[in-house]
Amino acid sequence: MNTRTVAQGVTMDYVMTVGLATNQAGRGFVNPYDVAFSSDGRIFVLNHCDSARRNLMRVGIVNLDEEYLGEFGQGSGTGDDQFNSPVAMAFDSQDRLYITDELHHRVTIFDASGKFLGKWDTKGAGDGEFNGPAGIAVDGQDNIYIVDQHNSRVQKFDTAGKYLGQWGSPGSGPGEFNLPWGVATDTAGDVYVADWRNDRIQKFSPEGLFIDSFLEMVTGDGQFHRPSGVAVDSQGNIYVADWGNERVQVLDSAGVFQINLRGQATESKGAMDYLNVNPDEKRTREISDLVPNLPPHLDTPHHISSQTEPYFWGPVSVRLDRQGRLFVTESNRHRFQVYQTG
């Protein structure tokens, strides 16, 4: 299988897949929504969980050798170390981890060992208040940008929780939002927002001045259907979790389409270990068609991805680590795929 995807100025090499579904604490993921990277290279995985496994809402910690390094969080509840609908997370320069929870209307802060440090949890529409916080990003100056989903805005804070400003209002015009979700910053400090229901990515200055918008709803290259996540590399290339189209799209710094990535997953180490001790399931898998030809009435992104194991299914988040590796978190397949960008 060719694992390299190339376009003018952009190269993506498939590296690996990490994860497997689980019904218990420990190794494995349950509907992961996001990843974050501590300064020592550990990978923190936010388990959102479906309604039947809410007790497994937690942050798991792994590395690229798929070693299980621990976890924290005590499932669903109102406690300081519990969640209701955790969405996204990001580290600051001091290895403090900020986690948004859209149904608790709060941001919870932990250190890299999982110790609770504090929370911002006032529900409302005033300055520094939240109504369904979703995406979160921390820039190079430790400014924290939080997508305040149901208030149709982005809010900016310092690491102590001091409110620094906001922008946005309901609508579809420049600088307006309709259920915004993901957010990222670039090396210049500009801010990119995945404007979910408006099917576009918007770009702003650090002060919230509108700069540009990248495209509207369709299924063609460079067009989006319910984008949920965004990341920007050091060259300004823009990576979009095109959730409704079950793919990741790559744009250059001007917003020009470069790559359409459907996914190239292979078996994770965790999955192989599981199959090796469950021979009946392994034999069933070996005779299964994991890349089937579907009938015309099922020729939709959702149906194709749900039946084609290497493809993304529910790509909700994209994140870049310090080595320029792109992590695509797939909620529906309980895993993330890793690509080296260049």
Stockholm file with secondary structure:
# STOCKHOLM 1.0

chainA/1-342         MNTRTVAQGVTMDYVMTVGLATNQAGRGFVNPYDVAFSSDGRIFVLNHCDSARRNLMRVGIVNLDEEYLGEFGQGSGTGDDQFNSPVAMAFDSQDRLYITDELHHRVTIFDASGKFLGKWDTKGAGDGEFNGPAGIAVDGQDNIYIVDQHNSRVQKFDTAGKYLGQWGSPGSGPGEFNLPWGVATDTAGDVYVADWRNDRIQKFSPEGLFIDSFLEMVTGDGQFHRPSGVAVDSQGNIYVADWGNERVQVLDSAGVFQINLRGQATESKGAMDYLNVNPDEKRTREISDLVPNLPPHLDTPHHISSQTEPYFWGPVSVRLDRQGRLFVTESNRHRFQVYQTG
#=GR chainA/1-342 SS CCCEEEETTEEEEEEEEECCBCSSSSSSBSSEEEEEECTTSCEEEEECCCGGGGGGCEEEEECTTCCEEEEECCSBSSSTTCBSSEEEEEECTTCEEEEEETTTTEEEEEETTCCEEEEECCBSSSTTCBSSEEEEEECTTCCEEEEEGGGTEEEEECTTCCEEEEECCBSSSTTCBSSEEEEEECTTCCEEEEETTTTEEEEECTTCCEEEEECCBCSSTTCBSSCCEEEECTTCCEEEEEGGGTEEEEECTTSCEEEEECCCCCCCHHHHHHHHTCHHHHHHHHTSCSSCCCCGGGCSHHHHHHHCTTSCSSEEEEEECTTSEEEEEETTTTEEEEEEEC
#=GC SS_cons         CCCEEEETTEEEEEEEEECCBCSSSSSSBSSEEEEEECTTSCEEEEECCCGGGGGGCEEEEECTTCCEEEEECCSBSSSTTCBSSEEEEEECTTCEEEEEETTTTEEEEEETTCCEEEEECCBSSSTTCBSSEEEEEECTTCCEEEEEGGGTEEEEECTTCCEEEEECCBSSSTTCBSSEEEEEECTTCCEEEEETTTTEEEEECTTCCEEEEECCBCSSTTCBSSCCEEEECTTCCEEEEEGGGTEEEEECTTSCEEEEECCCCCCCHHHHHHHHTCHHHHHHHHTSCSSCCCCGGGCSHHHHHHHCTTSCSSEEEEEECTTSEEEEEETTTTEEEEEEEC
//
